[in-house]
Amino acid sequence: MCLAFPGRILNIKGDQATADFDGIEKEVNISLVKGAKVGDFVMVHAGFAIQRMNKLEAEEVFKLYEEGRK
């Protein structure tokens, strides 16, 4: 099973970006998501952003994740 989690892009330097994952900042590769910009939510798997998502979609994933932790 693969797990991907949404993060919000904080800054970008070339194909690398810093993304916020619910308070944890990580470096991710955004080369697979053309047009990604600061403020975008991206789904990240194994250090690579694999798709852009809107805020509502990201919040739904956060909600499902929290429900699964209970």
PAROLO-708172 format. One line per field, with one value per residue (C-alpha): residue number from 1; residue in one letter; z, y negated, x. Coordinates in Angstrom, 3 decimals, decimal comma. Example, Ala and Ser with C-alpha at 12.3 -4.5 7.8 and 13.67 -1.06 7.14 Angstrom:
REM PAROLO-708172
k	(1_2)
r	(A_S)
c3	(7,800_7,140)
c2	(4,500_1,060)
c1	(12,300_13,670)
//
This chain:
REM PAROLO-708172
k	(1_2_3_4_5_6_7_8_9_10_11_12_13_14_15_16_17_18_19_20_21_22_23_24_25_26_27_28_29_30_31_32_33_34_35_36_37_38_39_40_41_42_43_44_45_46_47_48_49_50_51_52_53_54_55_56_57_58_59_60_61_62_63_64_65_66_67_68_69_70)
r	(M_C_L_A_F_P_G_R_I_L_N_I_K_G_D_Q_A_T_A_D_F_D_G_I_E_K_E_V_N_I_S_L_V_K_G_A_K_V_G_D_F_V_M_V_H_A_G_F_A_I_Q_R_M_N_K_L_E_A_E_E_V_F_K_L_Y_E_E_G_R_K)
c3	(0,000_-0,890_1,209_-0,015_2,106_1,168_1,914_1,216_-0,724_1,275_-1,128_-4,354_-5,610_-9,025_-8,821_-5,017_-2,667_1,054_1,955_5,220_6,336_9,217_10,956_9,748_6,944_4,428_1,149_-1,806_-5,510_-7,612_-11,077_-11,765_-11,063_-13,708_-12,722_-8,962_-7,054_-3,498_-1,608_-3,672_-1,947_-3,461_-2,800_-1,936_-2,107_-1,412_-1,529_-4,888_-5,427_-7,667_-8,128_-7,205_-5,132_-3,896_-0,235_0,169_-1,114_1,215_4,207_3,423_3,480_6,811_8,213_7,072_8,476_11,887_11,934_11,259_14,191_16,696)
c2	(0,000_-3,460_-6,510_-10,080_-13,131_-16,728_-19,571_-23,302_-24,781_-27,459_-28,292_-27,026_-26,821_-25,184_-21,720_-21,674_-23,152_-23,381_-22,094_-22,314_-19,029_-20,052_-21,914_-19,804_-21,302_-18,981_-19,376_-17,868_-17,537_-19,302_-18,412_-16,150_-18,905_-21,566_-25,026_-24,405_-27,661_-28,932_-28,397_-25,379_-22,140_-19,114_-15,401_-14,036_-10,441_-9,366_-12,968_-13,785_-15,991_-13,892_-16,181_-19,550_-19,700_-22,456_-23,444_-21,622_-18,352_-18,721_-19,412_-16,269_-14,191_-15,789_-14,952_-11,317_-10,992_-12,301_-9,961_-7,017_-7,966_-7,683)
c1	(0,000_1,265_0,617_0,635_-0,082_-0,913_1,441_1,259_4,171_5,976_8,803_10,339_13,923_14,081_12,512_12,731_10,160_9,633_6,179_4,267_2,717_0,471_3,297_6,211_8,304_9,969_11,808_9,948_10,635_7,977_9,315_6,301_3,765_4,204_3,036_3,157_3,459_3,795_0,539_-0,547_-1,450_0,268_-0,103_3,364_4,579_8,183_9,398_7,784_4,745_2,503_-0,501_-1,916_-5,063_-7,303_-7,627_-10,947_-9,457_-6,467_-8,718_-10,729_-7,543_-6,531_-9,981_-9,804_-6,290_-7,399_-10,416_-8,106_-5,877_-8,767)
//
